Amino acid sequence: MEEVLLFDNHSGETKLLEEILIRLGCRVTLADSAHDCVEKIKNASYVLVIFDHSIPGLDVPDFVAKIEEIDLTTPLAMMVTFSSRFYEEKYGCSGIDFLIFKPFGFSQVLGLVAAARKLARRLRGTY
């Protein structure tokens, strides 16, 4: 069973996303802070890391850079609310692999997990 790391401070969204991921056959690990998330990545392998862009005090480029220092093979998905153009202009080539738009549903999460699995296999050379 593939593991997904989820970092969000909105309990309702976290619970919904966790339930969808479990239905998709993923094991879900929750992180309660950026530091906790980074520490979990140091100690385990994930098929996907999902985090929310709007966590108070989160410096997204710094957070992503810390993750990339540890592991370049785990896809990163950022939960967002505005158009993709806004985030492309704001973060550019910051290492974020996917955007997942709120409100999200089962099919959107299904597509994200499928794409992340494919990318992770390619990055790890395990096609």
Secondary structure, 3 states (H helix, E strand, C coil): CCEEEEECCCHHHHHHHHHHHHHCCCEEEEECCHHHHHHHHHHCCCCEEEEECCCCCCCHHHHHHHHHHHCCCCCEEEEECCCHHHHHHHHCCCCCCEEEECCCCHHHHHHHHHHHHHHHHHHHCCC
